[in-house]
Amino acid sequence: MIGWFAGTKQLEDSINEGAEIRVGLWWRLCIKFITPGILLALLLLELRKELFVARYEGYETWALVVGGWCVLAAALAGSFLLMRTKEPEAFE
């Protein structure tokens, strides 16, 4: 994600300014394509296993979605709502 949003050239220049060993094309390829590809493949394989093959302790898929992902989404939404209700001076 860093390679796509921050730009590999800027990161490479920043690293090369302070490093003894310079990074180049191989580093840019790893940051932008190889590492995200491997992480995406691992995520998809793990999701497939959890939702369709392993059936966590025999629970149905809908129960896993409601009991897991919806609870996580609610917690994140609640934290953002609480953050918005804070007074701005509290963050200074």
ZITA-V99167 format. One record per pair of residues at least 24 apart in sequence whose ideal C-beta (glycine too) atoms are under 7 Angstrom apart, sorted by the first residue. I is the first residue (numbers start at 1). GAP is how many residues later the second one is. If there is no record, write none. Layout:
I_GAP / I_GAP
//
This chain:
1_35 / 2_29 / 3_28 / 3_29 / 4_28 / 8_24
//
